[in-house]
Amino acid sequence: MVNKLKSAGITIIGTIVVAFVFSLFKFDGIQLSGIERYAEKVSVEEARQIGFTLMGDKQYAQARAFFEPAAMQGDVPSQITLATLYYYDTTVNDHFKLSYQWFSKNSDHPLAQYYLSLMYHLGDYVTKNAQLAQYWQQKAAHQSLPVAQHNQAVMYLNNGQYAEAYVWASYARKNGFSRASAVVKQAAENMTPQEKARAQVQYDGNKAKHIWQGESDNSFSALLEGAF
């Protein structure tokens, strides 16, 4: 998966995904009294908490068992997390289909938009469609998801649109996405001083609108794409 994405010029960072998911719902640590408890018998809030705890322990199959009933009851953080788990878990039959269904239910959410873009870009469950991939990519980037901002910049860079690449990579860098620095540098090297100055003015005038409000701490060690 990682090599496939890299060859396509797309970046996906597991730590960012997990950090983002955790940022959707912050909770105090809990002690599990027994995984044998039936997930459907606990409240949505408790099911979600147990699911996140299991994710932290890299017990992904068990985590799904708790996210599923919460997701079925309409809990958005559980739906997004469940979709993300399905996306990576090739041991589940029709895992891309299940992932697509849950992400589609939350298509106004930046992480869902980001994954819908990936699925259309790579042809995961859906037919490859460059226009739809770019459509969802732009929506996620405009909601300030840092990795989406970076990928938007890479797209502009590959198209020779260096000013746009500079601006979007600068947004991503401002939001803590370190890989974006290389894109900023490469775009700048392909612009005249006047073009760079105009791009910098554009960035300075709009950066406040593109600040990511989610979790910026990428210290979580659970790398979903390396887990399955």
C-alpha positions as CSV (number, residue, x, y, z in Angstrom):
1,M,0.0,0.0,0.0
2,V,2.7,2.5,1.0
3,N,4.8,1.9,-2.1
4,K,1.7,2.1,-4.3
5,L,0.8,5.5,-2.9
6,K,4.4,6.8,-3.1
7,S,4.6,5.8,-6.8
8,A,1.4,7.8,-7.4
9,G,2.8,10.9,-5.7
10,I,0.4,10.6,-2.9
11,T,1.2,10.8,0.8
12,I,-0.6,8.9,3.5
13,I,0.7,9.0,7.1
14,G,-0.6,6.5,9.6
15,T,0.3,8.5,12.6
16,I,-1.7,11.5,11.3
17,V,-4.7,9.3,10.6
18,V,-4.6,7.8,14.1
19,A,-3.9,11.2,15.7
20,F,-6.8,12.7,13.8
21,V,-9.1,9.9,14.9
22,F,-8.1,10.4,18.5
23,S,-8.7,14.1,18.2
24,L,-12.3,13.5,17.2
25,F,-13.1,12.5,20.7
26,K,-10.9,13.1,23.7
27,F,-11.4,10.9,26.8
28,D,-9.8,9.8,30.0
29,G,-8.0,6.5,30.0
30,I,-10.1,3.5,31.2
31,Q,-9.2,0.1,32.5
32,L,-10.7,-2.8,30.5
33,S,-12.6,-5.1,32.8
34,G,-12.9,-7.8,30.2
35,I,-13.1,-7.9,26.4
36,E,-15.7,-10.6,26.7
37,R,-18.3,-8.0,27.5
38,Y,-20.7,-7.7,24.6
39,A,-20.1,-4.5,22.7
40,E,-23.8,-4.0,21.9
41,K,-24.6,-4.0,25.6
42,V,-22.6,-0.9,26.5
43,S,-23.4,2.7,25.8
44,V,-22.2,4.4,22.6
45,E,-19.8,6.5,24.6
46,E,-18.3,3.5,26.4
47,A,-18.1,1.5,23.2
48,R,-16.2,4.3,21.6
49,Q,-13.8,4.6,24.5
50,I,-13.1,0.9,24.6
51,G,-12.6,0.9,20.9
52,F,-10.0,3.7,21.1
53,T,-8.2,1.9,23.9
54,L,-8.0,-1.3,21.9
55,M,-6.7,0.7,18.9
56,G,-4.0,2.1,21.2
57,D,-3.1,-1.5,22.0
58,K,-3.2,-2.4,18.3
59,Q,-6.0,-4.9,18.8
60,Y,-7.8,-3.8,15.7
61,A,-10.3,-6.6,15.2
62,Q,-11.5,-6.3,18.8
63,A,-11.7,-2.5,18.3
64,R,-14.0,-3.0,15.4
65,A,-16.4,-5.0,17.5
66,F,-16.9,-1.9,19.7
67,F,-16.9,0.7,17.0
68,E,-19.5,-1.1,14.9
69,P,-22.5,-0.9,17.3
70,A,-21.7,2.8,18.0
71,A,-21.4,3.5,14.3
72,M,-24.7,1.8,13.7
73,Q,-26.3,4.1,16.2
74,G,-25.0,7.2,14.2
75,D,-21.9,8.1,16.2
76,V,-19.8,10.0,13.6
77,P,-16.3,9.5,15.3
78,S,-17.0,5.7,15.4
79,Q,-18.1,5.7,11.8
80,I,-15.0,7.5,10.6
81,T,-12.7,5.3,12.7
82,L,-14.5,2.1,11.5
83,A,-14.1,3.2,7.9
84,T,-10.4,3.8,8.4
85,L,-9.9,0.4,10.0
86,Y,-11.8,-1.3,7.2
87,Y,-9.7,0.5,4.6
88,Y,-6.5,-1.1,5.8
89,D,-7.7,-4.5,7.0
90,T,-7.3,-6.9,4.1
91,T,-8.4,-9.8,6.3
92,V,-12.0,-8.5,6.1
93,N,-14.0,-9.6,3.1
94,D,-15.0,-6.6,1.0
95,H,-13.0,-4.3,3.3
96,F,-12.8,-1.5,0.6
97,K,-16.5,-1.7,0.0
98,L,-17.3,-1.4,3.7
99,S,-14.8,1.4,4.1
100,Y,-16.3,3.3,1.1
101,Q,-19.8,2.9,2.5
102,W,-18.9,4.4,5.9
103,F,-16.8,7.2,4.4
104,S,-19.6,8.1,1.9
105,K,-22.0,8.5,4.8
106,N,-19.7,11.2,6.2
107,S,-18.6,12.8,2.9
108,D,-18.7,16.3,4.5
109,H,-15.9,15.2,6.9
110,P,-12.3,16.0,5.8
111,L,-10.9,12.6,6.6
112,A,-13.7,10.9,4.7
113,Q,-13.1,13.2,1.8
114,Y,-9.4,12.4,1.9
115,Y,-10.0,8.7,1.7
116,L,-12.6,9.0,-0.9
117,S,-10.0,10.8,-3.0
118,L,-7.5,8.0,-2.4
119,M,-10.1,5.3,-3.4
120,Y,-10.9,7.1,-6.7
121,H,-7.2,7.7,-7.4
122,L,-6.2,4.1,-6.8
123,G,-9.4,2.3,-7.8
124,D,-10.0,0.7,-4.4
125,Y,-13.6,-0.7,-4.8
126,V,-14.6,2.1,-7.1
127,T,-13.6,2.6,-10.7
128,K,-10.6,4.9,-11.0
129,N,-11.7,8.4,-11.7
130,A,-9.2,11.2,-11.8
131,Q,-11.9,13.9,-11.7
132,L,-13.6,12.5,-8.6
133,A,-10.2,11.9,-7.0
134,Q,-9.3,15.5,-7.5
135,Y,-12.8,16.7,-6.4
136,W,-12.6,15.0,-3.0
137,Q,-8.9,15.9,-2.7
138,Q,-9.7,19.6,-3.0
139,K,-12.6,19.4,-0.6
140,A,-10.3,17.8,2.1
141,A,-7.6,20.4,1.4
142,H,-10.0,23.3,1.7
143,Q,-11.1,21.9,5.1
144,S,-7.4,22.3,6.0
145,L,-6.5,18.6,6.5
146,P,-2.7,18.9,6.4
147,V,-1.9,15.8,4.4
148,A,-4.6,16.8,1.8
149,Q,-3.0,20.3,1.6
150,H,0.3,18.6,0.9
151,N,-1.1,16.3,-1.8
152,Q,-2.8,19.3,-3.4
153,A,0.5,21.0,-3.5
154,V,2.1,18.0,-5.1
155,M,-0.6,17.9,-7.7
156,Y,0.1,21.5,-8.6
157,L,3.8,21.0,-8.6
158,N,3.5,18.0,-11.0
159,N,1.3,20.2,-13.3
160,G,3.9,23.0,-13.4
161,Q,1.6,25.3,-11.4
162,Y,4.4,26.4,-9.1
163,A,2.8,29.4,-7.4
164,E,-0.2,27.3,-6.4
165,A,2.1,24.5,-5.2
166,Y,4.1,27.0,-3.1
167,V,0.9,28.4,-1.5
168,W,-0.7,25.0,-0.6
169,A,2.6,23.5,0.5
170,S,3.1,26.5,2.8
171,Y,-0.4,25.9,4.3
172,A,0.6,22.3,5.0
173,R,3.9,23.3,6.5
174,K,2.2,25.8,8.7
175,N,0.0,23.0,10.0
176,G,3.0,20.9,10.9
177,F,3.3,18.6,7.9
178,S,7.0,18.5,7.7
179,R,7.2,16.9,4.2
180,A,5.6,20.0,2.8
181,S,8.9,22.0,3.3
182,A,10.5,20.1,0.4
183,V,7.6,21.0,-1.9
184,V,7.8,24.7,-0.9
185,K,11.5,24.7,-1.7
186,Q,11.1,22.9,-5.0
187,A,8.2,25.2,-6.1
188,A,10.3,28.3,-5.1
189,E,13.2,27.1,-7.2
190,N,11.0,27.1,-10.3
191,M,9.7,30.6,-9.8
192,T,11.2,34.0,-10.5
193,P,11.7,36.3,-7.5
194,Q,8.6,38.3,-8.5
195,E,6.4,35.2,-8.8
196,K,7.6,33.9,-5.4
197,A,6.8,37.3,-3.9
198,R,3.3,37.2,-5.3
199,A,2.8,33.7,-4.0
200,Q,4.0,34.7,-0.6
201,V,1.6,37.6,-0.5
202,Q,-1.2,35.2,-1.5
203,Y,-0.2,32.8,1.3
204,D,0.1,35.6,3.9
205,G,-3.3,36.9,3.0
206,N,-5.1,33.6,3.3
207,K,-3.2,31.4,5.8
208,A,-5.6,32.2,8.6
209,K,-8.3,30.5,6.6
210,H,-6.4,27.3,6.2
211,I,-5.3,26.5,9.7
212,W,-6.0,23.0,10.8
213,Q,-8.0,22.9,14.0
214,G,-7.5,19.2,14.8
215,E,-4.9,17.2,16.6
216,S,-1.3,18.2,15.7
217,D,0.5,15.7,18.0
218,N,1.6,12.8,15.8
219,S,3.1,10.8,18.6
220,F,0.7,7.9,18.4
221,S,2.6,4.7,17.5
222,A,-0.3,2.8,15.9
223,L,0.5,2.8,12.2
224,L,-2.6,1.3,10.6
225,E,-1.1,0.7,7.1
226,G,1.7,-1.3,8.6
227,A,-0.6,-3.3,10.9
228,F,-2.3,-5.6,8.4
